C-alpha cells in the first residue's frame, strides 16, 4: 500500500477551512486561469495564422513561377506556360494544381472617380473552388470557348470606393503604348480583407484579354501559380520543379513574396510563446508558495510521522501527491474555461476586429486538440517537478522540535 498516497487522500478529503482552504483555492484558480489563458492564446494564434495563410494561398497559390527579370514592373515577362509541371503533373506528387495568370496595370474611370487597379487575367484552369470562399456577391466570370470574356470580378472595397454595383459596366484603361481601354461588366465581388495586397487594387478577368492586349499567343502567360498538397513541403516541391526548368525561370514561395504578412504571423507565435513562459513561471512560483504553506501548517504532523518511523521520502511524497491533486483540479477547470471561451467565440464571433488592420472581421479560433493535450501535459509535468523544491524543507524538520512546534 502506498502510505504517502493514502495520507494525501485523507488530507485532501477533509474540507479545508480558514487560511489553508483559501490557499488551496488560490492554487486551483491560478492553475485554471493559467491553462485557460494558454489554451485561448494558442487557439487564437493558430486561427490567425491559418486564416491569413488560407486567404493568401487561396488567391496566389503556394509557389509562383515567372520568367526572371531585373525590373520591378507589375507586368511579368511572357513565356509559354507549357512546362513539364503543366504537361506531366503526375510526376510531381506534392503538386495539387497549376494555373496560369498574367497581370496588367490599368485605371478604372467612372464619371466622378478614377482608381488605379491591377488586372489579373486567369485561364480556364483557374480553380474557382479555391476562390469561392472569398466571392461575396454575384458569380465568377464565364469563360467562353472562343474570344474572351468581358466580365470581371472586383473587390467589395473597389466597389464601395467607385460606387459600382453588380452588372454595372465599367471602363478600364490599360497602361500601354498606345493606351487601350475596354468596357467590362461586373459579374461579382470578392472580399479577402487583405486590402494592401489584393482588395485595394486587384480585379480578376479573362487571361485572353491580356493576351489580346499584349499581342501574345494562346499558350503564353505571365506566370504560373502552383498549389501544394502540404504547404510544409513547398520547399521540396520548389526544388523538384526547378530541376526540370530552364535557368531563366524564377520560382518563388508565396510566403517569401508576402514576407511582411508571414513575418507578422511569426511575431504572433513568438509573443504567444513568451506569454506561455510567463504563465508557467507564475503557476510554478504560486505552487511553490502553496506547498511551503501546507508544509509549515502541518509541521507537527510531519514530526509525528517521522517519530513513528516515516522516511523523508514518504513524507515528501504525501505533499507531492497533495500538490498533484490541486494541479489536477486546476487543469480540469482550466480546460472547461479555456475550451468554453473558445467555443463561444468560434460559434458566435463575440469579439470583432477591424478587417483593415487584422485582415479579418472577428477573432478566429482553430481547433488543435493535440496542442491542448500538450499544454495540459506540459503544465502538469512542469508544476509536478517544481513541487520537489518546497518539499525539500521536510528534510530539515526534526521530530522533537516539530512535535513541540506551536
C-alpha positions as CSV (number, residue, x, y, z in Angstrom):
1,X,0.0,0.0,0.0
2,X,1.3,3.5,-0.9
3,X,1.1,5.2,2.5
4,X,2.0,8.6,1.1
5,X,-0.9,8.5,-1.4
6,X,-3.2,7.2,1.4
7,X,-2.3,10.1,3.8
8,X,-2.6,12.6,0.9
9,X,-6.0,11.4,0.0
10,X,-7.2,11.6,3.6
11,X,-5.9,15.1,4.0
12,X,-7.5,16.2,0.7
13,X,-10.8,14.6,1.5
14,X,-11.4,16.9,4.5
15,X,-12.9,20.2,3.7
16,X,-10.2,22.7,4.4
17,X,-11.4,25.8,6.2
18,X,-9.7,29.1,7.0
19,X,-6.3,30.0,5.7
20,X,-5.2,26.7,4.2
21,X,-8.5,26.3,2.4
22,X,-8.1,29.7,0.9
23,X,-4.6,28.9,-0.2
24,X,-5.7,25.7,-1.9
25,X,-8.5,27.5,-3.8
26,X,-5.9,30.2,-4.9
27,X,-3.7,27.4,-6.2
28,X,-6.5,25.8,-8.2
29,X,-7.7,29.2,-9.6
30,X,-4.1,30.1,-10.6
31,X,-3.6,26.9,-12.5
32,X,-7.0,27.1,-14.1
33,X,-6.6,30.6,-15.3
34,X,-3.0,29.9,-16.5
35,X,-4.1,26.9,-18.5
36,X,-7.2,28.7,-19.8
37,X,-5.1,31.7,-20.9
38,X,-2.6,29.4,-22.7
39,X,-5.4,27.4,-24.5
40,X,-7.1,30.6,-25.6
41,X,-3.9,32.2,-26.8
42,X,-2.7,29.2,-28.8
43,X,-6.1,28.5,-30.5
44,X,-6.4,32.2,-31.4
45,X,-2.8,32.2,-32.7
46,X,-3.5,29.1,-34.9
47,X,-6.7,30.8,-36.0
48,X,-4.9,33.9,-37.1
49,X,-2.1,32.0,-38.9
50,X,-4.4,29.6,-40.7
51,X,-7.0,32.2,-41.7
52,X,-4.4,34.6,-43.2
53,X,-2.4,31.8,-44.9
54,X,-5.5,30.3,-46.4
55,X,-6.5,33.6,-47.9
56,X,-3.1,34.3,-49.4
57,X,-2.6,30.8,-50.6
58,X,-6.2,30.6,-51.9
59,X,-5.6,33.7,-54.1
60,X,-1.9,33.2,-55.1
61,X,-1.1,29.6,-54.7
62,X,1.9,28.2,-52.7
63,X,4.5,28.7,-55.4
64,X,4.7,31.2,-58.3
65,X,6.7,30.6,-61.4
66,X,7.7,33.6,-63.6
67,X,10.4,34.4,-66.1
68,X,13.4,36.0,-64.4
69,X,13.6,39.8,-64.8
70,X,15.5,42.6,-63.2
71,X,12.8,45.2,-63.3
72,X,10.0,45.8,-60.7
73,X,7.2,46.3,-63.2
74,X,3.7,45.0,-62.4
75,X,3.6,43.0,-65.7
76,X,5.6,39.8,-65.9
77,X,7.8,38.7,-68.8
78,X,5.7,36.5,-71.1
79,X,6.6,32.8,-71.6
80,X,4.9,29.7,-72.9
81,X,3.4,28.0,-69.9
82,X,3.5,24.6,-71.5
83,X,6.2,23.5,-68.9
84,X,6.8,20.0,-67.6
85,X,4.9,20.6,-64.4
86,X,1.8,21.5,-66.6
87,X,2.2,18.7,-69.1
88,X,3.1,15.9,-66.6
89,X,1.6,16.9,-63.2
90,X,1.5,13.2,-62.2
91,X,5.3,13.2,-61.9
92,X,5.1,15.8,-59.1
93,X,3.3,14.1,-56.2
94,X,3.4,17.2,-54.0
95,X,1.7,19.3,-56.6
96,X,-2.1,19.5,-56.4
97,X,-2.9,22.1,-59.1
98,X,-1.3,24.5,-61.5
99,X,-2.9,27.5,-63.1
100,X,-1.7,30.3,-65.4
101,X,-2.2,34.0,-65.0
102,X,-0.9,37.4,-66.1
103,X,-1.1,40.9,-64.7
104,X,-1.7,44.2,-66.4
105,X,-1.9,47.6,-64.7
106,X,-4.8,49.9,-65.5
107,X,-7.2,52.5,-64.4
108,X,-11.0,52.2,-63.7
109,X,-12.6,55.5,-64.6
110,X,-16.2,56.5,-63.8
111,X,-18.0,59.8,-64.2
112,X,-16.8,61.0,-60.8
113,X,-13.9,58.9,-59.7
114,X,-10.8,57.1,-61.0
115,X,-8.8,54.4,-59.4
116,X,-5.6,52.6,-60.3
117,X,-6.0,48.8,-60.5
118,X,-4.1,45.7,-61.4
119,X,-5.9,43.4,-63.8
120,X,-5.2,39.7,-63.2
121,X,-6.1,37.6,-66.1
122,X,-6.9,33.9,-65.4
123,X,-7.3,31.0,-67.7
124,X,-9.6,28.0,-67.9
125,X,-7.5,26.1,-65.4
126,X,-8.4,28.6,-62.7
127,X,-9.6,26.9,-59.6
128,X,-12.9,28.6,-58.8
129,X,-13.5,26.2,-55.9
130,X,-10.5,27.7,-54.0
131,X,-11.7,31.2,-54.8
132,X,-15.3,30.5,-53.9
133,X,-15.0,31.3,-50.1
134,X,-14.0,34.9,-50.9
135,X,-16.7,35.5,-53.5
136,X,-19.1,37.8,-51.7
137,X,-21.8,38.6,-54.2
138,X,-22.6,37.6,-57.7
139,X,-20.6,34.9,-59.5
140,X,-17.3,34.2,-61.1
141,X,-16.7,35.2,-64.7
142,X,-17.9,33.0,-67.5
143,X,-15.0,31.9,-69.8
144,X,-16.4,31.3,-73.4
145,X,-14.9,28.7,-75.7
146,X,-13.9,31.4,-78.2
147,X,-12.9,35.0,-77.9
148,X,-12.5,36.4,-74.5
149,X,-14.8,37.2,-71.6
150,X,-15.8,40.8,-71.0
151,X,-16.8,40.1,-67.4
152,X,-14.7,40.9,-64.3
153,X,-14.8,40.3,-60.6
154,X,-13.9,43.3,-58.5
155,X,-13.3,43.6,-54.7
156,X,-16.0,45.0,-52.4
157,X,-13.6,47.7,-51.4
158,X,-13.2,48.9,-55.0
159,X,-17.0,48.7,-55.5
160,X,-17.5,50.9,-52.4
161,X,-14.9,53.4,-53.5
162,X,-16.3,53.8,-57.0
163,X,-19.9,53.2,-56.2
164,X,-20.1,50.2,-58.6
165,X,-22.8,47.6,-58.4
166,X,-23.3,44.1,-59.9
167,X,-24.0,44.1,-63.6
168,X,-22.6,47.6,-63.9
169,X,-20.5,48.4,-66.9
170,X,-17.1,49.8,-66.1
171,X,-14.4,51.3,-68.4
172,X,-10.8,50.0,-67.7
173,X,-8.0,51.9,-69.3
174,X,-4.8,49.8,-69.7
175,X,-1.4,51.3,-69.4
176,X,0.5,50.6,-72.7
177,X,1.6,52.4,-75.8
178,X,-0.7,53.2,-77.4
179,X,-3.2,53.2,-74.5
180,X,-6.2,50.9,-74.8
181,X,-9.5,50.6,-72.9
182,X,-12.2,48.0,-72.6
183,X,-15.7,48.2,-71.3
184,X,-16.3,45.3,-69.0
185,X,-19.2,44.1,-66.9
186,X,-19.1,43.4,-63.2
187,X,-20.1,39.7,-62.6
188,X,-19.3,39.5,-58.9
189,X,-17.4,41.0,-56.0
190,X,-14.9,39.3,-53.7
191,X,-13.5,40.1,-50.2
192,X,-10.4,38.7,-48.6
193,X,-9.8,41.8,-46.3
194,X,-6.2,41.7,-47.5
195,X,-6.6,45.2,-48.8
196,X,-2.9,46.0,-49.1
197,X,-2.2,43.1,-51.4
198,X,-5.5,42.2,-53.2
199,X,-8.7,44.0,-52.3
200,X,-7.3,47.5,-52.7
201,X,-6.2,47.0,-56.3
202,X,-6.9,43.6,-57.8
203,X,-9.7,42.8,-60.3
204,X,-10.0,39.4,-62.0
205,X,-10.8,38.8,-65.6
206,X,-10.0,36.7,-68.6
207,X,-6.4,35.9,-69.4
208,X,-7.2,36.0,-73.1
209,X,-8.0,39.7,-72.8
210,X,-4.4,40.3,-71.6
211,X,-3.1,38.1,-74.4
212,X,-5.1,40.2,-76.9
213,X,-3.9,43.5,-75.5
214,X,-0.2,42.4,-75.4
215,X,-0.3,40.5,-78.8
216,X,0.6,37.2,-77.1
217,X,-0.1,33.7,-78.3
218,X,-2.7,31.5,-76.9
219,X,-0.3,29.5,-74.7
220,X,1.6,32.5,-73.3
221,X,1.1,33.9,-69.8
222,X,3.0,35.9,-67.3
223,X,3.2,33.3,-64.6
224,X,2.0,30.0,-63.0
225,X,0.5,29.5,-59.6
226,X,1.3,26.1,-58.1
227,X,-0.8,24.7,-55.3
228,X,0.9,22.2,-53.0
229,X,-0.9,19.4,-51.2
230,X,1.0,20.0,-48.0
231,X,2.3,23.6,-47.6
232,X,5.2,22.3,-45.4
233,X,6.5,20.5,-48.5
234,X,6.7,23.7,-50.6
235,X,10.5,23.9,-50.3
236,X,11.0,20.4,-51.5
237,X,8.4,20.8,-54.3
238,X,10.1,24.0,-55.4
239,X,13.4,22.2,-55.8
240,X,11.8,19.3,-57.6
241,X,10.1,21.6,-60.1
242,X,13.2,23.7,-60.6
243,X,15.3,20.8,-61.7
244,X,13.3,20.4,-64.9
245,X,13.1,24.1,-65.8
246,X,15.4,26.4,-67.7
247,X,17.6,28.8,-65.8
248,X,15.8,31.9,-66.9
249,X,12.7,30.9,-64.8
250,X,12.2,32.1,-61.3
251,X,10.4,30.0,-58.6
252,X,9.3,31.9,-55.5
253,X,7.4,30.8,-52.5
254,X,4.3,32.8,-51.8
255,X,5.4,33.2,-48.2
256,X,8.6,34.9,-49.4
257,X,6.7,37.2,-51.7
258,X,4.4,38.3,-48.9
259,X,7.1,38.2,-46.2
260,X,5.7,41.1,-44.3
261,X,2.5,39.2,-43.5
262,X,4.2,36.0,-42.7
263,X,6.7,37.8,-40.6
264,X,3.8,39.3,-38.6
265,X,2.4,35.8,-38.1
266,X,5.8,34.7,-36.8
267,X,5.8,37.6,-34.4
268,X,2.4,36.5,-33.1
269,X,3.8,33.0,-32.4
270,X,6.8,34.4,-30.6
271,X,4.6,36.6,-28.4
272,X,2.3,33.6,-27.5
273,X,5.4,31.6,-26.6
274,X,6.6,34.4,-24.3
275,X,3.1,34.5,-22.7
276,X,3.2,30.8,-22.1
277,X,6.6,31.1,-20.4
278,X,5.2,33.9,-18.1
279,X,2.1,31.8,-17.3
280,X,4.2,28.8,-16.4
281,X,6.5,30.9,-14.2
282,X,3.6,32.4,-12.3
283,X,2.0,29.0,-11.8
284,X,5.2,27.4,-10.6
285,X,6.0,30.2,-8.2
286,X,2.5,30.0,-6.8
287,X,2.6,26.3,-6.3
288,X,6.0,26.5,-4.5
289,X,4.4,29.0,-2.1
290,X,1.3,26.9,-1.6
291,X,3.3,23.7,-0.8
292,X,5.5,25.7,1.6
293,X,2.5,26.9,3.4
294,X,1.0,23.4,3.6
295,X,4.3,22.0,5.0
296,X,4.5,24.8,7.6
297,X,0.9,24.3,8.6
298,X,1.4,20.6,9.2
299,X,4.8,20.7,10.8
300,X,3.6,18.8,13.9
301,X,2.1,16.1,11.8
302,X,5.4,15.8,9.9
303,X,7.3,15.5,13.2
304,X,4.9,12.8,14.4
305,X,5.2,10.8,11.2
306,X,9.0,10.9,11.4
307,X,8.9,9.9,15.1
308,X,6.8,6.9,14.1
309,X,9.5,5.9,11.5
310,X,8.3,7.6,8.3
311,X,11.1,8.5,6.0
312,X,11.7,11.9,4.4
313,X,10.8,10.4,1.0
314,X,7.4,9.1,2.3
315,X,6.5,12.4,3.9
316,X,7.6,14.4,0.8
317,X,5.5,12.1,-1.3
318,X,2.5,12.9,0.7
319,X,2.8,16.6,0.0
320,X,3.7,16.0,-3.7
321,X,0.6,13.9,-4.1
322,X,-1.5,16.6,-2.5
323,X,0.1,19.2,-4.8
324,X,-0.7,17.0,-7.8
325,X,-4.3,16.7,-6.6
326,X,-4.5,20.5,-6.7
327,X,-2.9,20.6,-10.2
328,X,-5.4,18.0,-11.5
329,X,-8.4,20.1,-10.2
330,X,-6.8,23.2,-11.7
331,X,-6.4,21.6,-15.1
332,X,-10.0,20.4,-15.1
333,X,-11.3,23.9,-14.5
334,X,-8.7,25.4,-16.9
335,X,-9.9,23.1,-19.7
336,X,-13.5,23.9,-19.1
337,X,-12.9,27.7,-19.0
338,X,-10.4,27.8,-21.9
339,X,-12.3,25.5,-24.3
340,X,-15.6,27.0,-23.3
341,X,-14.5,30.6,-24.1
342,X,-13.0,29.4,-27.4
343,X,-16.2,27.5,-28.3
344,X,-18.3,30.7,-27.6
345,X,-16.1,32.8,-29.9
346,X,-16.0,30.1,-32.6
347,X,-19.8,29.8,-32.6
348,X,-20.9,33.4,-32.1
349,X,-17.9,35.6,-33.1
350,X,-18.4,37.7,-30.0
351,X,-15.0,39.6,-30.3
352,X,-14.8,41.5,-33.5
353,X,-11.8,43.1,-35.2
354,X,-11.1,45.8,-37.7
355,X,-10.7,44.0,-41.0
356,X,-8.5,46.7,-42.4
357,X,-5.9,46.2,-39.6
358,X,-6.1,42.5,-38.9
359,X,-7.2,41.0,-42.3
360,X,-10.4,39.5,-40.7
361,X,-13.5,40.8,-39.1
362,X,-13.5,38.7,-35.9
363,X,-11.1,36.8,-33.7
364,X,-10.6,33.4,-35.3
365,X,-10.4,30.1,-33.5
366,X,-8.7,27.0,-34.9
367,X,-9.2,23.7,-33.0
368,X,-5.9,21.9,-32.4
369,X,-6.7,19.2,-29.9
370,X,-3.1,17.9,-29.8
371,X,-1.9,21.3,-28.7
372,X,-4.5,21.4,-25.9
373,X,-3.3,17.9,-24.8
374,X,0.3,19.0,-24.9
375,X,-0.4,22.2,-22.9
376,X,-2.1,20.0,-20.2
377,X,0.9,17.6,-20.1
378,X,3.4,20.5,-20.0
379,X,1.6,22.3,-17.1
380,X,1.1,19.0,-15.2
381,X,4.7,17.8,-15.7
382,X,6.5,21.1,-15.1
383,X,4.5,22.0,-12.0
384,X,4.8,18.5,-10.6
385,X,8.6,18.6,-10.9
386,X,8.6,22.1,-9.3
387,X,6.9,20.5,-6.2
388,X,10.2,18.9,-5.4
389,X,11.6,22.3,-4.4
390,X,9.4,23.2,-1.4
391,X,9.1,19.6,-0.2
392,X,12.9,19.6,0.3
393,X,12.2,21.6,3.5
394,X,10.9,18.4,5.1
395,X,14.4,17.0,5.4
396,X,15.2,19.9,7.8
397,X,12.3,19.2,10.1
398,X,13.4,17.4,13.3
399,X,10.8,15.2,15.0
400,X,11.2,16.5,18.6
401,X,11.2,20.2,17.7
402,X,8.3,19.7,15.3
403,X,6.1,18.0,17.9
404,X,6.8,20.8,20.3
405,X,6.2,23.4,17.4
406,X,3.4,25.9,18.2
